[in-house]
Amino acid sequence: MKKDEFEVEVLEKDNYAEKYSESNFFDKVKSTAKSAGLRLIYEALQLFYVTENPNCPLKIKAAIFAALGYFISPLDAIPDFTPFVGYTDDAGAIALALFLAQIYIDDEVKRKAQNKIADLFGENVLKDLNIPMP
């Protein structure tokens, strides 16, 4: 078994990909920006936009959907409502998916994620996060 196949299986082992939907994702983004952190939201948005790339392999998209499904689910290894650490496991799932998808995170993906952050939370947020425009 190759490393990327193992990582996809790890992310999907509890079928978190089944919890993913675009509407659930954006509901979670809007409702948890403060508690999860805007940096995590920005990274999740990058993953969301990578899935729109027709050149991104299905295995990578499956890992992304599993990570975003894990992020959406309030009950996971560390429940999201746990003070101070509730999103650390979600950040780990997002980080793994970012690692797998890194070659597909181009300037267009970054721009779309930045525009969505600005649309949802205001343009000043991008400056606060030190997110350079592509």
N, C-alpha and C positions, 0 to 999 in steps of 0.2 A: 504494500500500500504506500503510495506517494504521500509526502508531507501535506500537500494541499487537499488531498482526498481525506486524510485523517482529520484535518482541521474542519472541513465541511461537515464530516460526520459528527464531530464533537459538538459543533454549534447546533446541529439538527437533532441531536439525540433525544431531546424532550419535545421535539416537534414545534419549537417556537416559531418556525417559519409559517406554520398554520395560523398563528395569532396575528401575522402581519396583514395589514390592509392599508392602503394609502390614507383613507379617512381616519383610521385609528392612529396611524403614525402622526398625522398633522394635529389631531386632537391632543396627543401626548406632548408634542413639541410645544404647543401653545400653553398647555396647562402646567408644564414642569420646567420651564426655562429657568426660573429662579432657583428651584431646589436642585435640579440636575446640573445646572451651570450652562451658560451660553456656549462655552467652548465645546462641550459634549453635544449640544444641539447642532452647532455648526458642523461638527464631524459627522453626525448622523445625517444631516442634510446632504453632505458631500456623497455619502453612501447612497442615499436615495437617488441622487441625480446620476450616479454611475450606472445604476440599473437601467437608465434610459439609453445607454450607449449600446447600439446593436453589435459592436465589436467585443463587448465584454462577454466572456464565456459563461455558459449556464451554471457551471460549478461555482464561479465567483458570485454570480447573482444569487444562487441558493444560499451561500454563506452570508451574503448581505441581508437577504430576507430573514434568515434565522437570527442574525444579530439585531435587526430592527424589530423583529417579533419579540425577542428577549427584552429589548428596551421598552416596548409597549406593555409587556406583561408586568403588572404590579407585584405579582407573587413569583419570585424567582429565588435564586440562592440566598440573596440578601434582599428582603422585601423593600421596595422603594420608599416606603414610609418610615423606615428605620432612620432615626436622626443621625446626621453626619456621615454615615457610610452607606446609605440606601442605594446609591447609584454607582458604587465602586465596581460591583460585578457587571453592571450594564456598560460601564466605561471599558472594562476588560473585553467584553464581547465586541464592542464598537472598535476598539483598538486592533483586535485580531482581524476583523473584517477590513479595516483600513489597510492593514499590512498586506492582506491578500489582494486588495483592489488598487494598491498604490499606483500601478502603471496606468490605470484608467482614470485617475484623478488629474485631469488636465485643466487648463485655464478656463474652459467653458464650464466645467463642473464647479470649479471654485466660484466663478462669477454667478452662476445660478444659485448656489448656496448663500453667497453674500447678499444677493438681491432678495432672497427669501427672508434672511435674517433682518435686513433693513426694512422690508415690507411688514414683517410681523412685530418688530421691536424697535424700529427707528434706526436711522443711519448712524447716530452717535454710538450705538452699540459696537459697530465695526471698529471704530477708533478705540473704544474702551478695551476691546479684545486684541488690539494690535494685529488685525487681520489685513495684510496688504492686498490691495486690489491687483488682480492678475494683469 
